[in-house]
Amino acid sequence: MTQTARAARVVPGRAAVVREVRAAAGLADHYRAPVTARGPWLTAVLNDLAARRSRTRPVAVVVHDVLEDVPAAAAFLTVRPGARTVVGMLTAAAGPLPGGRPPARLLARDDAAADALADGIVALVAARRGPWRLDLAGLPLGDPTLRALAARLPMATLANQRSARLVDELAVAERTTDPREVDRLLPSLLPPGAPGFLRAAARLHASIGAVEVAVVPSGGGLVTLLDGTDRWPWWGSAPSGLRTEMGAPLVRLTASGWSGRRDVAGISARGAAR
């Protein structure tokens, strides 16, 4: 296999992760990453974690090109300390997420980059103190980094889950993408106690033309994420005109271990030696 990527590096901390998210924007665009795996959504998640003073810490695992100093692969993750350290996807650290399609991505330009990214993720969990759990959910079928991770972690389990998507059949609705109108109409759609992330993320995406709000005369409505002409119903409540149906399959990789065990340490060392 042609070597096209360097070894991965782990980048912790909010400010550093923001820089890596921006640097990987071209990679996300090229591989048509969903709205929920791109800069604005990830920035909204980072802001939410900071606002809640969450103990969950953001981490980026990044692989750069050999010939050019640009990302060849990137994973935006979270590390949640506790009795067992849990490593998950940054995309899912705040919500709710829209349903019906895989919301998360492990960005990799080619198989070599995916292999290097998998090595970096293994190194991240192997560096934890004590027990850890890797839980990467909401990914698409055939993800090359998941395949590489499963090959490196004999304790890993891959599972498929069928998602459910919200279908917009609102016949009569006031629809707008104007950021000021979105901000005005959102309170009428959100239930009491709705996560603050929902409004903050909707306002942020509305500012870049990536949200539509629909309000129906009978009450309620729908918030839809937009990616050009692609529509992704996100959150809604209305007496009629909304239904759910089966969506695309989602893949989840889980693995548990202890940082001092030889199997994990050995896997990490073999990955670093590539």
Secondary structure, 3 states (H helix, E strand, C coil): CCCCECCCEEEECHHHHHHHHHHCHHHHHHCCCCHHHCHHHHHHHHHHHHHCCCCCEEEEEEEEECCCCCEEEEEEEEEECCCCEEEEEHHHHCCCCCCCCCCCCCEECCHHHHHHHHHHHHHHHHCCCCEEEEEEEEECCCCHHHHHHHHHCCCCEEEEEEEEEEEECCCCCEEECCHHHHHHHHHHHCCCCCCHHHHHHHHHHHCCCCEEEEECCCCCEEEEEEECCEEEEEEEECCCCEEEEEEEEEEEEEEEEECCCHHHHHHHHHHHCC
